[in-house]
Amino acid sequence: MSFPLLTATALTPAIGAIVTAAVPAARRTAAKWLALLFSLATAGFAAAVLLRFDTGDGADRFQLTESRSWIEDFGVRYELGVDGIGVAMIALTAVLIPFLIGAGWNDADPKEGQTPATRWRPTQGFFALILAVEAMVILSFAATDVFLFYIFFEAMLIPMYFLIGGFGDRAGEQGEEGQARQRSYAAVKFLLYNLAGGLIMLAAVIGLYIATADQLDAGTFSLQAILDARASGDLELATGTERWLFLGFFIAFAIKAPLWPVHTWLPNAMGESTAPVAVLITAVVDKVGTFAMLRFCLGLFPEASEWATPVVITLALVSIIYGALLALGQRDMKRLIAYASVSHFGFIVLGIFAMTSQGQGGATLYMINHGIATAALMLVAGFLISRRGSRLIADYGGVQKTAPMLAGTFLIGGLATLSLPGTGPFVSEFLVLVGTFSRYEVAGIIACSGIVLAALYVLVLYQRTMTGPLKEGLEKLPDLKVRELAVVGPLIGLLLFLGVYPKPLTDIVNPAVEHTLSDVEQTDPQPHVPEVEATRE
Amino acid sequence: MNPGELQAPDIEWAALSPSLIVFGAAIIGVLIEAFAPRRSRYPAEVFVGIAGLAGAFAAVVALAAGGHATTEAQVAGMGSLAVDGPALFLQGLIVLVGLVSVFLFAERRLEPALHGQAVDSFAAQPAAVPGGKAEAAAERAGHTTTEIFPLLLFAIGGMLLFPMANDLLVLFIALEVLSLPLYLLCALARRKRLLSQEAALKYFLLGAFASAFLLFGIAMLYGYAGTVSYAGIADVVSGEPAAVDAGLASTMGNDALLLIGGAMVTMGLLFKVGAVPFHMWTPDVYQGAPTPVTGFMAAATKVAAFGALLRLLYVVLPGLRWDWEPVLWGVAIASMVAGAVVAITQTDVKRLLAYSSIAHAGFILSGVVAVSEDGVSSVLFYLSAYSFVTLGAFAVVTLVRDGDGEATHLSKWAGLGRRSPLLAAVFALFLLAFAGIPLTSGFAGKFAVFRAAADAGAMGLVIVGVLASAIAAFFYVRVIVLMFFSEPKADGPSVVIPSPLTMSVVGLAAAVTVVLGIAPQFFLDLASDAGVFVR
């Protein structure tokens, strides 16, 4: 058997988490460097995955596969494998984490004047938890066994929960105690929403097992086995069963993604946590939800997916508009970005359920670009917040006069968020809209209004905080430090690169999208020439 | 057979050796109490307890290795005891839980030393009036209640018989043998004596009530079948009585007797399991009993009682499946929902764990309702996962203390994660396992029972189960929030550094929780090999 590259990619941060956690309390800095080192090593493995991945025509759908028996009694195997979408998502994760660690370098230091207790090691814990989340996210992107996926999908909630509840940005309105309360409220809300979704999914996972056990020789969770069995006609889910199972899976992913109306945990979680953790939530962890819609909802339950499409598209549209409108109304910068993310997740889900190659390809690109763009915007916002100690937009004004670099990077991050042509998100948003329009014209048109609203909330945010007369107390606001620049610079470079030349990414993603589409569109061959399609319907 | 003539019973000593060894050790323990000098009692009792239980465990392993769990499964003791897969599996589990409990019972570093002598969690002179002169004198004299060890061993012995019972009378006797020492043990707390005595009294009264139900049910089933043996009753239920007793000709085969009798016996067992609506005793008893006893009781009683319940339902009453299944559905749903919902409002750790145990009884029942081999083995697996998590959790509770002994009020646990991160992390692990988070034993167990239930067509039960799990997650998480995200209070409790005894219990429980979560295959195999009842 060849070198288990995917396992190595996931195991590196897992080991890193353990090592980092074990660093003695006084050696905080060592823990930070160790965490960075392990995240870079993970990125190295991810790069190897990217290189080893064959995008040629006759290439297998799932590559770099690994398969070991794990819990035979449950029919669970340790099966890993990636298609183009998985590769892209693993790459996104592995690239972002080092930047998040760099951005959060000082976020978990003990407060000034507080001597850390000998055994309480928040800094070590912070970085260890980030690495733990990374390991679980990578495994859930790579898992081709439904049960294995489920395990990591659920288990990642726990480190995430501690990251949200344990580490705040010390910039709330209600003082130390009130903020701690807010934070643990956000953490609990996050956990309960996602846990409830996950448990509903558990029932569906069991249902899927029973269904396969009924019709095949033995129950299985293997995605490949189920796809094969369906293709060969051995497995035929009853319409009702399929719909129930679809719902079980979809609800879990919609909460994770998050889609209106189950999005309410996101603004709390992102608002209360530190900027890197907020990015981790929206750019990495939530992507597991949309990714899983593509891989599991569409792959396992094609007919039910088609059946649910009208409802899902409606929810996506509501998310786009509602998220954007609420973003406009926010007083708190981080909550604003959170609602903007709700709007963007609407676009992603719209693209996925448009069931066209452009829509799904665009949605996959969108996941990547949104991850990077939000990271850039949120991290700069985090730097700004840490300087002033407030998240309120009203506390800022004229920042570009004292901190031009900060304002400049904030602007570019913001412009990427509103999908300005020339930045990565533009390509993906355009593809999603075209893909949607070719099949659902009205939906496409409504979704376009999301772009206008995005321009509004981003530019208004920029105008209020960065331009105008300098607000009192900001005269000595320092500009970006080297560390901060080193974090934001490459992200912005990546955004511009992907905006101008997205081909490397599309080359990887497109074959996988074709596969996914062929899973779903067995009855309705969809021409890939949208111009023709647009005139017909 | 001539009535005057006594036939010597034919006993398979080897097959019954686990329980015999434990009873033997218990009797030696009593003799030590009677004859050994006070000073040497403690080491002697601990030694006898550990040696006896280790011996019993070896006997269980030897029997299982000899195939008694599968091919050589047999009915022993003239038909009154079954030696088969489920019995041996549960016996092994009970003995292990008992062994670990001995460690908790023997812990003497938690309480501050009294008059220069290390003391345990049990009252110096239980019979004395709480706070009275006799108690103070006993404490001054340095008396300790070493009777706890033989009592524990007798309870374990009864528990070993309980899942083996293949005869209603043995079932009843085993129930009493396991219950009476437990009633006593509940009353022995060193601190909060009144609460402890109240707990014992409540447990005793309600337990006696349940025993009466059971006994009445047995009488009715005898009236119905003319026999108390499981196989005999099952034959009558399926319409093939071996012989009709002339004296009972008028009642035999009367379905009313069967239904009422079966319901009453089941009720008696559900009481021990702590399922709704027979759960009333659980919170008070769990709270009042000395915590080591609570841990033992919560883990081992549940194991033994589920074993007995499984055998009763699967061996005696499978013919009535269509009658009891819907009832148990109801009980399972009520337990899951009521346990989870009521637990939310609890402010005491021990009461919280009590309500959580009620919810777990519901989860386990959903595996029982499956009525399949998978159902049995999933229940066996769940019980092993659950019992160790429970023991670990209660062991942690014994360590968090302030001036008044254990600080069980939840508000006192605030910020524990800051003071003792490791202990809080381990407790969080146990809570996550209770909540059924993947990669812990609780998840594997939950998945096993839910899958068995879904396989048997009880998808509704599974859906209620996952919803109840979501509710339950709320209060487990609340404790974690309290420990990690709240600032510690200035007058908060401290974590006592225990002796290696308690530490090994906590460590073992944590290890089992992780191993059963990550690599459960071996234990699942063990449980599925043990899934068949002998008749």
Interface residues (C-beta under 8 A of the other chain):
Chain A: W70 I71 E72 D73 F74 A117 R119 W120 R121 Y150 I151 F152 E154 A155 L157 I158 Y161 F162 G165 G166 E177 A180 R183 S184 A187 V188 L191 L192 L195 A196 L199 I200 L202 A203 I206 G207 Y209 I210 A213
Chain B: G417 R418 R419 S420 P421 L422 L432 A435 I437 P438 L439 F443 A444 F447 A448 F450 R451 A454 D455 M459 V462 I463 G465 V466 L467 S469 A470 A473 F474 V477 R478 V481 F484 F485 S486 E487 P520 Q521 L524 D525 S528
